[in-house]
């Protein structure tokens, strides 16, 4: 029975109450569990903030779709509203986030499920096999009591993160995981008058078609060690999809062969979740994770933690010394360039002075005068300014400066030209 009076909150148009109700629903919903480990640390720092973020997003989505008005107009009961939110809206929201965060893992996991259901090389194993525990042992039976299922160890954070990355951990997201009925779950009722229990796709057991139906389950804890002999597949980079922006990664025939190879190595039927995890571990997927620089990392030895550090792009002392020597060498090249210009005009002081004036006005004058204006300022013809520019550029090409040396050379040359102009001005005065 619902604990939140959704119908009353809608009738009173209590926006704050609706948001608080959505926050409570998101906080206790099992589908949100993967997001507590898959969300980037740079965005949030606690489960409360993650739940608040999801509640806000869910509230805005329901408001945009006008679902609140629809509930009130059609007089939905509180239990009906909560059922729709818990079974449809929240799983869809979480599924969309996981699909965006892990696009390739999500797509490949769905393809594995589709092949298991449609390929003739696999078949579904019935309740006599699925009823056994994952370790291959049958549920314990208390004396005089009903069967007690073996306790499942709580996974560590690293295990949960790995499971989320492969999209195989969450059983409760109907938008993410396929939900189908066992092959024994038909419209007919069994002898007790109740319909067979419906099992989720990730919990259903599949194996090779050639195996007998009574083949027992093996301990899944050793499957990871067993498949080490299975080689990694090479990534197919061909672009596919409606927009042509997704890579094929692995073709369906190759993926089917990989599933067969994995099942032959483990030599046991197993649930879809485990098959997905084993198969996806042999496929080079690219689900990149943006991590915070301030996030603490576990070193795995003694529980010690460390932090990521940004790459220092500053020069080392040795690089700074070498760069200084290179800048000094380029500065000497600027002085040698002026000497080459003087030799080009046969040490004629008047022509050399005009050449420096042309160099200053053409390349360093902040006003940027045109060639005709430069000719007018120097009191010479336009053709002489052109000849001086060609001479300057000819001598400059002989230096063969690199892109890094160009700015240093230009700055040094500008300083030398300015000093020479100041000396000439003082001599005239």
HUWOZI-V138918 format. One record per pair of residues at least 4 apart in sequence whose ideal C-beta (glycine too) atoms are under 8 Angstrom apart, sorted by the first residue. I is the first residue (numbers start at 1). J is the second residue. If there is no record, write none. Layout:
i:I j:J
i:I j:J
This chain:
i:1 j:79
i:2 j:6
i:2 j:78
i:2 j:79
i:2 j:82
i:3 j:24
i:4 j:9
i:4 j:21
i:4 j:24
i:4 j:25
i:4 j:78
i:4 j:82
i:5 j:9
i:5 j:78
i:6 j:10
i:6 j:18
i:6 j:21
i:6 j:71
i:6 j:76
i:6 j:78
i:6 j:81
i:6 j:82
i:7 j:11
i:7 j:71
i:7 j:75
i:7 j:76
i:7 j:77
i:7 j:78
i:7 j:81
i:8 j:12
i:8 j:78
i:9 j:14
i:9 j:17
i:9 j:18
i:9 j:21
i:10 j:18
i:10 j:68
i:10 j:71
i:10 j:72
i:10 j:81
i:11 j:72
i:12 j:17
i:14 j:18
i:15 j:19
i:16 j:20
i:17 j:21
i:18 j:22
i:18 j:59
i:18 j:68
i:19 j:23
i:19 j:55
i:19 j:56
i:19 j:59
i:20 j:24
i:21 j:25
i:22 j:26
i:22 j:55
i:22 j:58
i:22 j:59
i:22 j:85
i:23 j:27
i:23 j:51
i:23 j:52
i:23 j:55
i:24 j:28
i:25 j:29
i:25 j:55
i:25 j:82
i:25 j:85
i:25 j:86
i:25 j:90
i:26 j:32
i:26 j:51
i:26 j:54
i:26 j:55
i:26 j:58
i:26 j:90
i:27 j:32
i:27 j:51
i:29 j:86
i:29 j:90
i:29 j:172
i:30 j:170
i:30 j:171
i:30 j:172
i:31 j:90
i:31 j:91
i:31 j:94
i:31 j:170
i:31 j:172
i:31 j:173
i:32 j:36
i:32 j:50
i:32 j:51
i:32 j:54
i:32 j:90
i:32 j:94
i:33 j:37
i:33 j:160
i:33 j:169
i:33 j:170
i:33 j:172
i:34 j:38
i:34 j:94
i:34 j:98
i:34 j:160
i:34 j:163
i:34 j:164
i:34 j:169
i:34 j:170
i:34 j:173
i:35 j:39
i:35 j:50
i:35 j:54
i:35 j:94
i:35 j:97
i:35 j:98
i:36 j:47
i:36 j:50
i:37 j:157
i:37 j:160
i:37 j:161
i:37 j:164
i:38 j:98
i:38 j:101
i:38 j:102
i:38 j:161
i:38 j:164
i:38 j:165
i:39 j:43
i:39 j:44
i:39 j:50
i:40 j:44
i:40 j:289
i:40 j:290
i:40 j:291
i:40 j:292
i:41 j:45
i:41 j:291
i:41 j:292
i:41 j:294
i:41 j:295
i:42 j:290
i:42 j:291
i:42 j:292
i:42 j:294
i:42 j:295
i:43 j:53
i:44 j:49
i:44 j:50
i:44 j:53
i:45 j:49
i:46 j:50
i:47 j:51
i:48 j:52
i:49 j:53
i:50 j:54
i:51 j:55
i:52 j:56
i:53 j:57
i:54 j:58
i:54 j:90
i:54 j:93
i:54 j:94
i:55 j:59
i:56 j:60
i:57 j:61
i:57 j:93
i:58 j:62
i:58 j:85
i:58 j:89
i:58 j:90
i:58 j:93
i:59 j:63
i:60 j:64
i:61 j:65
i:61 j:89
i:61 j:93
i:62 j:67
i:62 j:68
i:62 j:89
i:63 j:67
i:63 j:68
i:66 j:70
i:67 j:71
i:67 j:89
i:68 j:72
i:69 j:73
i:70 j:74
i:70 j:76
i:71 j:76
i:71 j:81
i:72 j:76
i:76 j:80
i:76 j:81
i:76 j:84
i:77 j:81
i:78 j:82
i:79 j:83
i:80 j:84
i:81 j:85
i:82 j:86
i:83 j:87
i:84 j:88
i:84 j:89
i:85 j:89
i:85 j:90
i:86 j:90
i:87 j:91
i:87 j:174
i:88 j:92
i:88 j:174
i:89 j:93
i:90 j:94
i:91 j:95
i:91 j:172
i:91 j:173
i:91 j:174
i:91 j:175
i:91 j:176
i:92 j:96
i:92 j:175
i:93 j:97
i:94 j:98
i:94 j:170
i:94 j:173
i:94 j:175
i:94 j:176
i:95 j:99
i:95 j:173
i:95 j:175
i:95 j:176
i:96 j:100
i:96 j:175
i:97 j:101
i:98 j:102
i:98 j:106
i:98 j:164
i:98 j:167
i:98 j:170
i:98 j:173
i:98 j:176
i:99 j:103
i:99 j:106
i:99 j:176
i:101 j:287
i:102 j:106
i:102 j:164
i:102 j:165
i:102 j:167
i:102 j:287
i:103 j:107
i:103 j:287
i:104 j:108
i:104 j:249
i:104 j:285
i:104 j:286
i:104 j:287
i:105 j:109
i:105 j:165
i:105 j:166
i:105 j:167
i:105 j:280
i:105 j:285
i:105 j:287
i:106 j:110
i:106 j:167
i:106 j:176
i:107 j:111
i:107 j:246
i:107 j:249
i:108 j:112
i:108 j:249
i:108 j:250
i:108 j:255
i:108 j:279
i:108 j:280
i:108 j:283
i:108 j:285
i:109 j:113
i:109 j:166
i:109 j:167
i:109 j:168
i:109 j:276
i:109 j:280
i:110 j:114
i:110 j:178
i:111 j:115
i:111 j:252
i:111 j:255
i:112 j:116
i:112 j:255
i:112 j:259
i:112 j:272
i:112 j:275
i:112 j:276
i:112 j:279
i:112 j:280
i:113 j:117
i:113 j:178
i:113 j:201
i:113 j:272
i:113 j:276
i:114 j:118
i:115 j:119
i:115 j:122
i:115 j:252
i:115 j:255
i:115 j:256
i:115 j:259
i:116 j:122
i:116 j:206
i:116 j:259
i:116 j:272
i:116 j:275
i:117 j:178
i:117 j:180
i:119 j:256
i:120 j:209
i:121 j:208
i:121 j:209
i:121 j:256
i:121 j:260
i:122 j:206
i:122 j:207
i:122 j:208
i:122 j:209
i:122 j:259
i:122 j:263
i:123 j:206
i:123 j:207
i:123 j:208
i:123 j:209
i:124 j:182
i:124 j:183
i:124 j:204
i:124 j:205
i:124 j:206
i:125 j:129
i:125 j:130
i:125 j:205
i:125 j:206
i:125 j:207
i:125 j:213
i:125 j:215
i:125 j:269
i:126 j:130
i:126 j:182
i:126 j:183
i:126 j:184
i:126 j:213
i:127 j:131
i:127 j:182
i:127 j:184
i:127 j:196
i:128 j:213
i:128 j:214
i:129 j:205
i:129 j:213
i:129 j:214
i:129 j:215
i:129 j:216
i:129 j:217
i:129 j:269
i:130 j:182
i:130 j:199
i:130 j:203
i:130 j:204
i:130 j:205
i:130 j:271
i:131 j:138
i:131 j:139
i:132 j:136
i:132 j:137
i:132 j:138
i:132 j:216
i:132 j:217
i:133 j:137
i:133 j:138
i:133 j:139
i:133 j:149
i:133 j:150
i:133 j:217
i:134 j:217
i:134 j:219
i:134 j:220
i:134 j:271
i:134 j:274
i:135 j:150
i:135 j:219
i:135 j:220
i:135 j:221
i:136 j:216
i:136 j:217
i:136 j:218
i:136 j:219
i:137 j:150
i:139 j:147
i:139 j:148
i:139 j:149
i:139 j:150
i:140 j:147
i:140 j:148
i:140 j:150
i:141 j:145
i:141 j:146
i:141 j:147
i:141 j:148
i:142 j:146
i:142 j:147
i:142 j:148
i:155 j:159
i:155 j:160
i:155 j:163
i:156 j:160
i:157 j:161
i:158 j:162
i:158 j:298
i:159 j:163
i:160 j:164
i:160 j:169
i:161 j:165
i:162 j:166
i:163 j:168
i:163 j:169
i:163 j:277
i:164 j:169
i:164 j:170
i:165 j:287
i:166 j:276
i:166 j:277
i:166 j:280
i:166 j:281
i:167 j:176
i:167 j:276
i:168 j:202
i:168 j:273
i:168 j:274
i:168 j:276
i:168 j:277
i:168 j:280
i:169 j:273
i:170 j:176
i:170 j:177
i:171 j:177
i:171 j:200
i:171 j:202
i:171 j:203
i:171 j:273
i:173 j:177
i:174 j:179
i:177 j:200
i:177 j:201
i:177 j:202
i:178 j:200
i:178 j:201
i:178 j:202
i:179 j:198
i:179 j:200
i:179 j:201
i:180 j:200
i:180 j:201
i:180 j:204
i:181 j:185
i:181 j:196
i:181 j:198
i:181 j:199
i:182 j:196
i:182 j:198
i:182 j:199
i:182 j:204
i:184 j:196
i:185 j:195
i:185 j:196
i:185 j:197
i:185 j:198
i:185 j:199
i:186 j:196
i:189 j:193
i:189 j:194
i:189 j:195
i:190 j:194
i:190 j:195
i:190 j:196
i:199 j:203
i:199 j:204
i:200 j:204
i:201 j:272
i:202 j:271
i:202 j:272
i:202 j:273
i:202 j:276
i:203 j:271
i:203 j:272
i:203 j:273
i:204 j:271
i:204 j:272
i:205 j:217
i:205 j:269
i:205 j:270
i:205 j:271
i:205 j:272
i:206 j:269
i:206 j:270
i:206 j:271
i:206 j:272
i:206 j:275
i:207 j:211
i:207 j:215
i:207 j:263
i:207 j:268
i:207 j:269
i:207 j:270
i:208 j:260
i:208 j:263
i:208 j:264
i:211 j:215
i:211 j:269
i:215 j:268
i:215 j:269
i:216 j:268
i:217 j:268
i:217 j:269
i:217 j:270
i:218 j:222
i:218 j:223
i:218 j:266
i:218 j:267
i:218 j:268
i:218 j:270
i:220 j:270
i:220 j:274
i:222 j:226
i:223 j:227
i:223 j:266
i:223 j:270
i:223 j:274
i:223 j:278
i:224 j:228
i:224 j:278
i:224 j:281
i:226 j:265
i:226 j:266
i:227 j:262
i:227 j:265
i:227 j:266
i:227 j:278
i:227 j:281
i:227 j:282
i:229 j:265
i:230 j:258
i:230 j:261
i:230 j:262
i:230 j:265
i:230 j:282
i:231 j:282
i:232 j:282
i:232 j:283
i:232 j:284
i:233 j:250
i:233 j:254
i:233 j:258
i:233 j:282
i:233 j:283
i:233 j:284
i:234 j:284
i:235 j:247
i:235 j:249
i:235 j:250
i:235 j:283
i:235 j:284
i:236 j:247
i:236 j:248
i:236 j:249
i:236 j:250
i:236 j:251
i:236 j:254
i:237 j:247
i:237 j:248
i:238 j:247
i:238 j:248
i:239 j:244
i:239 j:245
i:239 j:246
i:239 j:247
i:239 j:248
i:240 j:244
i:240 j:246
i:240 j:247
i:240 j:248
i:241 j:245
i:241 j:246
i:249 j:283
i:249 j:284
i:249 j:285
i:250 j:254
i:250 j:255
i:250 j:258
i:250 j:283
i:251 j:255
i:252 j:256
i:253 j:257
i:254 j:258
i:255 j:259
i:255 j:279
i:256 j:260
i:257 j:261
i:258 j:262
i:258 j:279
i:258 j:282
i:258 j:283
i:259 j:263
i:259 j:275
i:259 j:279
i:260 j:264
i:261 j:265
i:262 j:266
i:262 j:275
i:262 j:278
i:262 j:279
i:262 j:282
i:263 j:267
i:263 j:268
i:263 j:269
i:263 j:270
i:263 j:275
i:266 j:270
i:266 j:278
i:270 j:274
i:270 j:275
i:271 j:275
i:272 j:276
i:273 j:277
i:274 j:278
i:275 j:279
i:276 j:280
i:277 j:281
i:278 j:282
i:279 j:283
i:280 j:285
i:291 j:295
i:291 j:308
i:292 j:308
i:293 j:307
i:293 j:308
i:293 j:309
i:293 j:310
i:294 j:307
i:294 j:308
i:295 j:307
i:295 j:308
i:296 j:305
i:296 j:306
i:296 j:307
i:297 j:305
i:297 j:306
i:297 j:307
i:297 j:308
i:298 j:303
i:298 j:304
i:298 j:305
i:299 j:304
i:299 j:305
i:299 j:306
i:315 j:319
i:315 j:320
i:315 j:323
i:316 j:320
i:317 j:321
i:318 j:322
i:319 j:323
i:320 j:324
i:321 j:325
i:322 j:326
i:323 j:327
i:324 j:328
i:325 j:329
i:326 j:330
i:326 j:405
i:326 j:408
i:327 j:331
i:327 j:408
i:328 j:332
i:329 j:333
i:330 j:334
i:330 j:401
i:330 j:405
i:330 j:408
i:330 j:409
i:330 j:412
i:331 j:335
i:331 j:408
i:331 j:409
i:331 j:412
i:332 j:336
i:333 j:337
i:333 j:399
i:333 j:401
i:333 j:405
i:333 j:409
i:333 j:412
i:334 j:338
i:334 j:409
i:334 j:412
i:334 j:413
i:334 j:416
i:335 j:339
i:335 j:412
i:335 j:416
i:336 j:340
i:337 j:341
i:337 j:395
i:337 j:396
i:337 j:399
i:337 j:409
i:337 j:413
i:338 j:342
i:338 j:356
i:338 j:413
i:338 j:416
i:338 j:417
i:338 j:420
i:339 j:343
i:340 j:344
i:340 j:395
i:340 j:398
i:341 j:345
i:341 j:352
i:341 j:355
i:341 j:356
i:341 j:359
i:341 j:391
i:341 j:392
i:341 j:395
i:342 j:347
i:342 j:352
i:343 j:347
i:344 j:355
i:344 j:391
i:344 j:395
i:345 j:351
i:345 j:352
i:345 j:355
i:345 j:391
i:346 j:351
i:347 j:352
i:348 j:352
i:349 j:353
i:350 j:354
i:351 j:355
i:352 j:356
i:353 j:357
i:353 j:424
i:354 j:358
i:354 j:378
i:354 j:380
i:354 j:384
i:354 j:388
i:355 j:359
i:355 j:388
i:355 j:391
i:355 j:392
i:356 j:360
i:356 j:417
i:356 j:420
i:356 j:421
i:357 j:361
i:357 j:377
i:357 j:378
i:357 j:421
i:358 j:362
i:358 j:374
i:358 j:378
i:358 j:385
i:358 j:388
i:358 j:389
i:358 j:392
i:359 j:363
i:359 j:364
i:359 j:388
i:359 j:392
i:359 j:417
i:360 j:364
i:360 j:365
i:360 j:417
i:360 j:418
i:360 j:421
i:361 j:365
i:361 j:369
i:361 j:374
i:361 j:377
i:361 j:378
i:362 j:371
i:362 j:374
i:362 j:385
i:362 j:389
i:362 j:392
i:364 j:414
i:364 j:417
i:364 j:418
i:365 j:369
i:369 j:373
i:369 j:374
i:369 j:377
i:370 j:374
i:371 j:375
i:371 j:382
i:371 j:385
i:371 j:386
i:371 j:389
i:372 j:376
i:372 j:382
i:373 j:377
i:374 j:378
i:374 j:385
i:375 j:380
i:375 j:381
i:375 j:382
i:375 j:384
i:375 j:385
i:378 j:385
i:380 j:384
i:380 j:385
i:381 j:385
i:382 j:386
i:383 j:387
i:384 j:388
i:385 j:389
i:386 j:390
i:387 j:391
i:388 j:392
i:389 j:393
i:390 j:394
i:391 j:395
i:392 j:396
i:393 j:397
i:394 j:398
i:395 j:399
i:396 j:401
i:399 j:409
i:401 j:405
i:401 j:406
i:401 j:409
i:402 j:406
i:404 j:408
i:405 j:409
i:406 j:410
i:407 j:411
i:408 j:412
i:409 j:413
i:410 j:414
i:411 j:415
i:412 j:416
i:413 j:417
i:414 j:418
i:415 j:419
i:416 j:420
i:417 j:421
i:418 j:422
i:419 j:423
i:420 j:424
i:421 j:425
i:422 j:426
i:423 j:427
i:424 j:428
i:425 j:429
